[in-house]
Amino acid sequence: METKQLSSKTNILYMGSEPKLPIEHPETPPIYHSTANIIRDMDDYDFASSGGKYYYSRTANPNRDGVAEAVSYLEKGEQSLVCASGMAAISTAVLSLVKAGDHILASRSIYGETIELFDNILKKFGVEITYSDFTDIDSVRMALQPNTRIVYTEIIANPLIEVVDIDAVAELAHRAGALVVVDSTFTTPFAIRPLEHGADIVVHSLTKYFGGHSDITGGSITGSEKLIKKIGANFLFLGGCLDPNSAWLMLRSIRTMELRINRQFENAKKLAEALQADPHVQYVNYPALPGHPQHRLAARIMPNGCGAMLSFRVEDDRSKVNEFMHKLKLVKYLGTLGGYRTSIAHPATAFRHEFTPQKLKEMGMEEGLIRISAGAEAFEDLIADFKQALTVFKPV
């Protein structure tokens, strides 16, 4: 039917839906906001529903698939799923790989909300959880159980910046018949690719270094085609998929990720060295420093850099820590990390409601411990900013 024979109320629903000319090979891919693609007939639907075509945005979207392809390439994995957040990625991966009666052995130094997922949700469904010191390989060995199905860890522990020997952990886990799931948000594939060190699944909060600009929330799960297919079934039902606009922005950000990360790694190392030499600083936690307890391990498994995260300790005086934060001119206090601008966090404050003061001290979260997420500024400016603000503390 010609449009002139239709009501204007009908016509307005169809106007502008089709481009006047074919648009081929755009330099930047378009954003595919459409929640559905038109299906020609029943045969076409069968083809689409089997994964052969984009027909519904929750099941597949070109922008999300572009991010998955880039993440898989960087992590050297076969396939990836792209989720709406880092916690969506962690939840989807873990929930897909365990059942009631299974056991998860996790590092005691993992993201706090991952611990809450394990303790508050998985335990309710009959999954056993044990936490262990993953910097002590004997502790890992002793904590493994016959029903251990997942060994879960991060490479660099927050906030003390301890390093886990992922090669040794993976060997123990596989010998026990368990899968290794690694949250590599802190390290990124530019420091280490866990799949090449024995991990079965690597997850990221793409919100951090992949997005890199503190303006996108996302997560990813990468592994073998077989495991991703298994996780993918639950991914569809749980509904934690990244929206097309965020996926487009994420892929845009990944294009410059290596440039940002290299500067951030360099700045972290220079900041660590400058803070270590500052008379107001008691000690610095950064694996590239020769005095770090896992310095040799870090150099072996992360030869290209030890990440952009570090922490340091000053006088345990809460009021002076606040004064220090107020005195910083460039660096700001943020509840996240991985952005292109340097930020700090105060771990004891972040966990003050979850743990007693004594427990915080036992975990190394003293009042004077400050965590840094190094950005891409000129390092001279960063060092100058920290040095002038550190004068609020007594020299060591």
ABEGO torsion letter per residue (X at the ends): XBAAABBAAAAAAABGABBABBBBGBABBBBBABABBBBABAAAAAAAAAGABBABAAABBAAAAAAAAAAAAAAGBABBBBBABAAAAAAAAAAAABBBGBBBBBBABBBAAAAAAAAAAAAAAGBBBBBBBAABAAAAAAABBAABABBBBBABBOAAGBBBBAAAAAAAAAAAGBBBBBBAAAAEAAABBAAAAGBABBBBBAABAAAGAGABBBBBBBBBAAAAAAAAAAAAAAGABBBAAAAAAAAAAAAAAAAAAAAAAAAAAAAAAAAAABAABABBBBAABAABAAAAAAAAABAAEAEABBBBBBBBBAAAAAAAAAABAABBBBABBGBABBBBBBAAAAAAAABBAAAAAAAGBBAABBBBBBBABBAAAAAAAAAAAAAABBBX
